[in-house]
Amino acid sequence: MKRLDRALKDEIINIIQAILWVVFGIAGLWGRLAGLKWPYPRFDPDKVRKILVIRLDLLGDVLLSMPAIEALHERYPSAEIWMMTLPYTADIPARYPFVTRVITLDTNSIRSPRRLLSLATLKPWYDTYWLLRRQRFDLAISLFGLMASIWAFLSGATHRIGYLKEAYPLLHTMTLPGMRYDRRQHEVRWCLDLAEFAGAARRDRYTYLEVEPGAAERMDRVLAQHGAGAGTLLIGVHAGSSNGSAKRWPATHWAELADRLYDEFGARIVLTGSPSELPIARQVTSLMRTSPIVLTGQTTVNELAAVLARCDLVLSGDSGPLHLAVALNRPTVSVYGPTDPAISGPYPRPGQIAEVLRTGIGCSPCYDSLSTAECPYTNTVCMHHLTVDRMHQAVRRALRRLDIVPLPVLGEELASSAR
């Protein structure tokens, strides 16, 4: 029955996609022939005064986009750079001084037919449309996805840049060939290629993030209330994933690993995540012998960043918090299964600890960004078969590089005192 429901849902999505291709294909053609100059004006970098960058997907992806936006700022230092994101990711670009303003819109609201036709959905779309049109953007860059190409077009920007196969026909005025996953290239580089196409200099860039001071003060107090003051070995664990269950290492594995780290190093474990991931955190907690600090569902994005910045080490699957930790220059150890770390893995600075573990079975990686990461075989072997022992050894290697050693066992203490 579930397979039938999923097949029906996929068929409806395919029909909607076909309709959108026709509608926006006609809109793009009309825009070229009737509403805009023809032939289209030549792109002149000297005339770029206002830029719109559109990224309407996950937290980690927005963070991995920031090196490209910094590159645009370096190329156009006097230009305003606006960014359009989902509401829950807006705190990320707002932390960067070169982002003039962040516009938010819940574009996922149209996925429900009932919400699609409601005033609560239509009014924000209408308001956002007119807000963008009034800005008279010189350049709009669609960093990812068909929805971003729609909003680049609706913005009325003179020039619109994106990948050819990640847009409806004729909505962009300048395109790079292909689309994500047609070759193995990291998400940071996919975004940088678009920035460089718009005139930015080509060079290596990395993610970074400054913690909001107020959030840091608040979370310091919270951690202290849980007995994790300055000097406490704090290890962050993000056991969830908002973009598919196949990305999740089993709760039993996390629980066993957390107990080992407490026993061996005296580490306090802090569980992080969004409110939707609270059931996972509760499951991990129920399986542990020791008591972690559970902050899952209790932090804003800025507060989450403040917690991760306090951690000596962060452990996670492929997730937004993992990329936050890397941007905060924290050491990480991560587990990957359905997603390819060459595309969506950590993007560390030179010398930064960011170890990735995989089982490397034949069907992995299988994720293609067309839907959430769910195992087609329903068993997630690629994650279950990545053992606690292997993860434990990786954590020990990372802690050794940080000059953190295991606690002495009782027998060693007694022998030492006898001598």
C-alpha positions, 0 to 999 in steps of 0.5 A: 500500500505504501509503495502504491501511495508513493507511486501515485505521489510520484506520478502527481509530481511528474504531472505538475512538473510537466505543467510547470515546464510548459507554463514557465517555458512560455513565460520565459519566451514571452519575457525574451520576446515581449517584455524585455529587449531583444536581442538581450543586452550584453552583460556589463560587470561595470553596471552591476550595482545590486545582486540577488542570490537565491538558495531555497534549500537546506541549512548546510547547502546555504552555508556551503554557498557562502564562499561563492557570495563572498567571491561576488562581494570581492568582485563587486565590492560596492554592490548590494548583495541580497539573498533569498532563503527559506525562513529557517536558514536565514540566520546563516547569511545574516551573520555575514557583513557582505550580505545586505539583506536576507529575504525569506519565503517558505517555498515548500508551502506549495507542496500541499494542494490545500496550502497552495490555494490558501491566502496564507500561502499566496499573500507572502508570495505576492508580497515577495514578488513585488518586493523583488521587482521594486529592487531592479536587480542588475543580476540574479544568481540561481544557486540551485534548483528549479524553484530558484530559477523561477524566482530569478525570473520573477525578480525581473533582474536584468541578467539571470545566471544558473545551471542550464538543467536546473532551470525552466526553459529561457528563465535564465539569460546566461547559463552554465551547462549541466547540473549537479550530480552529472559529475563529482564536484563538491557543492562549494565548487558548484556554487563558486563556478556560478560566481566565477561565471559572473566575474569573480576571481577563481581561487580556493575558498572555505566556509567560515562563520562567526558566532553571534555574541548574544547566542554564545552568552546564552548557551554558555549559561545553559551548558554551565547549568548542565555541569559543562563549564569551561574545561569540560571535554564536550563532544557534540552528537547530531544523530538526526537528519532532516533530509532523509532517514537513510542519512542517520547512523543507528541510535543504538550505535550512537548510544554505545559510542557516547557511553564509551566516550564518557567511560574512556575520556570523561566526555560530556555528550551534548545532543543537538538537532531541530524539534523534528529530530527530538524523537531520535535524541530521546531514543539515543538517550533511552539507550545510554547508560550515562546522561547526555545534555539534550539540547535537541529542539531547544536552540535557534540556528545561532544558538546551535552554532554557539553550542557547536563552537563550544564542542571539542569535537563534533560527530554527525552524519551528513547534516547542516550541523556538521557543516556548521561545525566545519565552518566554526573550525571545529574538529569533526568525524562524520558517517556517510552512506547514501550521500557522496562526501565528494559532493556534500562532505565536509569542506575543511580548511587546510589542516582542519580535522574532518574525518569521513567514514563510509562502508563503501558498499556497491549501492552507495552513494545513491542520493540524487537530490530529487527527493529525500534520502531514503533507502530504496531497499529499506534496510540502510545497510550502508549505515548499519554496517558502519560499526561502533568500533570503527567510529570509536577508533576514528574519534580516538584518532581525532582526540589524540591529534587534539592532545586529549588522552583517555582517563587513567584506569583505576588499576593504573592509578593504584599502581602509580600511588603505590610507587 
